[in-house]
Amino acid sequence: AVVALGACSRRQPPQQPAQQVDDEAARRAEEERRRAEEEARRAEEERRRAEEEARRAAAEARNILAEMVHFDFDRSDIRPDAQETLQRKIPILRANPGVRLVIEGHADERGSVEYNIALGLRRANAVKDYLVGFGLDASRFETQSFGESRPLDPASNEAAWARNRRAEFRITSGGDNLVLPRTSE
């Protein structure tokens, strides 16, 4: 009877290895699923980082394009500090050929209304000419003057007048997806 019982037990195929194969396949499938999820999470995170960086760069480019330049009393020539400001705009304008700007010229309250309108226009045109001198298309810039009608500072003193003698920049088109060119430092 013992021999017969022993013989019966040898005839049954072992169940353990088949179960191990199924468990191993399930474990590999789960690892592969986790790897795929992790890769997808990393790709989404990278996409979000890239979008955020593009938003930051576009905002920085808009801020640079909006930087005002100032002028000396009764002058329309570009001062050295204004040249530095304008030089920061040039690579952005080159990298974004669809950008169009209005350059608004302003004056302080001294002088007649007519004189200040003309002075504001000379200032706006001086800025335009400076930018065009670096190879930018003149058709990308429109100039206008507000003379003394839109002061930044309404006070009547030298500090206020200095702030009011300026050219301002307004993006009229192409400012939605600005690219900030990389600097070679």
Residue pairs with C-beta under 8 A, 6 or more apart in sequence:
54 177
57 178
57 179
57 180
58 177
58 178
58 179
58 180
60 180
61 92
61 96
61 178
61 179
61 180
62 171
62 175
62 178
64 88
64 89
64 92
65 89
65 92
65 93
65 99
65 101
65 169
65 171
65 175
65 178
66 168
66 169
66 170
66 171
67 85
67 88
67 89
67 169
68 85
68 166
68 167
68 168
68 169
69 78
69 79
69 81
69 82
69 85
69 86
69 127
69 166
69 167
70 79
70 81
70 82
70 162
70 163
70 165
70 166
71 77
71 79
71 82
71 123
71 165
71 166
71 167
72 79
72 165
73 108
73 110
73 161
73 165
74 111
74 119
76 119
76 122
76 123
76 125
76 126
77 126
78 86
78 126
78 127
78 130
82 127
83 130
86 127
86 130
86 131
89 131
89 169
90 131
90 134
90 136
91 181
91 183
92 99
92 178
92 179
92 180
92 181
93 99
93 101
93 131
93 136
93 140
94 135
94 136
94 181
95 179
95 180
95 181
96 174
96 178
96 179
97 140
97 174
98 173
98 174
99 140
99 171
99 173
99 174
99 175
99 178
100 140
100 141
100 142
100 171
100 172
100 173
100 174
101 140
101 141
101 142
101 169
101 170
101 171
101 172
102 141
102 142
102 143
102 144
102 169
102 170
102 172
103 124
103 127
103 128
103 141
103 142
103 143
103 144
103 167
103 168
103 169
104 120
104 124
104 143
104 144
104 145
104 146
104 167
104 168
104 169
104 170
105 119
105 120
105 121
105 122
105 123
105 124
105 125
105 127
105 143
105 144
105 145
105 146
105 167
106 120
106 123
106 145
106 146
106 147
106 148
106 150
106 151
106 152
106 164
106 165
106 166
106 167
106 168
107 116
107 117
107 119
107 120
107 123
107 145
107 147
107 148
107 164
107 165
108 116
108 148
108 151
108 160
108 161
108 162
108 164
108 165
109 116
109 148
109 151
109 156
109 161
109 164
110 161
111 119
111 148
113 147
113 148
116 147
116 148
117 145
117 146
117 147
118 145
119 145
119 147
120 145
120 146
120 147
121 143
121 144
121 145
123 145
123 165
123 166
123 167
124 143
124 144
124 145
124 167
125 143
126 167
127 143
127 167
128 138
128 141
128 143
131 141
132 138
132 141
142 172
148 164
151 160
151 164
152 160
152 163
152 164
152 166
153 159
153 160
153 163
153 164
154 160
